[in-house]
């Protein structure tokens, strides 16, 4: 049911932007941004249920909370960069959006270094067992 409501919000946003395009074209970016923000905030309700499940799963499996925080941070950075870059591309500034995506990838790499380090330590401990 969440996806149906989300699709309805998207359709209403698109139709509103289409109507505004012929009458007040300067309000179209504002309409699209508002619709995007509403869709983004609406999806948080659905996301919170999944986050609670992942927290209980990781506690049961004994996975370090810091690793999970880093993974969520990486996912959040990716979503935020993609949403912002898409909005910037809609405004016609594709080169700025491409630079933003590149910077987002660099930031994701830097944030993921502790996970790479943790994986390296696990591999070393497995090698020492043999």
Secondary structure, 3 states (H helix, E strand, C coil): CHHHHHHHHHHHHHHHHHHHHHHCHHHHHHHHHHHHHHHHHHHHHHHHHHHHHHHHHHHHHCCCHHHHHHHHHHHHHHHHHHHHHHHHHHCCCHHHHHHHHHHHHHHHHHHCHHHHHHHHHHHHHHHHHC
